[in-house]
Amino acid sequence: MDRGYERERFESISIKRSVAKKFKKYCRTLSRSQSMTLLIMLDFFRDNGISPVESLGPNLMASEVRILKRINAVIAIMRDMEKTQTKPTAAMILSLFEESAPNEKPLILEKKLTEEKPLKYRERQDEN
């Protein structure tokens, strides 16, 4: 039984035998009753503004063009965000964490002995 339609009476519609067979087969593939299948189909056509008489070619092409325009707009927004926000922020963070060697100045007390100076005084050695 169809939910929400239990108390409604059935009406008959006259359709050709071959069409009825195709419709019954389609109802079985959807696992729905004939009434629910027909209701779902009607809602689909009405909600999407599609007419079964018209070709879907122009409608689908127009939809595809609109979707491509939106995708291009999103890509442009993301590129702009990357240029103005992401890359400068990453560069600032990298410069903060980069280990730059500080200028090492020797302490005043520290003396470097780079050259050995000759000794002024030596011990005498015995010549004997």
KAWOCOR-V458903 format. One record per residue. N is the residue number from 1. PSI is psi in radians with two decimals (999 if undefined). Layout:
# KAWOCOR-V458903
n->(N,N)
psi->(PSI,PSI)
This chain:
# KAWOCOR-V458903
n->(1,2,3,4,5,6,7,8,9,10,11,12,13,14,15,16,17,18,19,20,21,22,23,24,25,26,27,28,29,30,31,32,33,34,35,36,37,38,39,40,41,42,43,44,45,46,47,48,49,50,51,52,53,54,55,56,57,58,59,60,61,62,63,64,65,66,67,68,69,70,71,72,73,74,75,76,77,78,79,80,81,82,83,84,85,86,87,88,89,90,91,92,93,94,95,96,97,98,99,100,101,102,103,104,105,106,107,108,109,110,111,112,113,114,115,116,117,118,119,120,121,122,123,124,125,126,127,128)
psi->(2.54,2.27,2.32,-0.19,0.40,-0.60,-0.07,2.62,2.76,2.56,2.75,2.55,2.38,2.05,2.81,2.68,-0.78,-0.63,-0.70,-0.70,-0.78,-0.72,-0.73,-0.70,-0.72,-0.66,-0.66,-0.65,-0.54,-0.19,0.76,2.83,2.90,-0.67,-0.80,-0.66,-0.78,-0.69,-0.76,-0.75,-0.79,-0.74,-0.71,-0.85,-0.75,-0.79,-0.64,-0.01,0.60,2.40,2.31,-0.30,-0.63,2.74,2.55,-0.16,-1.06,-0.67,-0.75,-0.68,-0.74,-0.72,-0.73,-0.72,-0.75,-0.74,-0.74,-0.68,-0.73,-0.71,-0.75,-0.66,-0.72,-0.73,-0.75,-0.72,-0.76,-0.69,-0.73,-0.75,-0.69,-0.74,-0.75,-0.40,-0.95,-0.91,-0.80,-0.68,-0.76,-0.69,-0.70,-0.75,-0.72,-0.72,-0.54,-0.70,-0.05,2.37,1.73,2.30,2.18,2.69,2.04,1.92,2.38,2.54,2.73,-0.66,-0.40,2.28,2.38,2.32,1.51,-0.63,2.42,2.16,2.51,2.50,2.42,-0.59,2.41,2.80,2.55,2.46,2.47,2.37,-0.14,999)
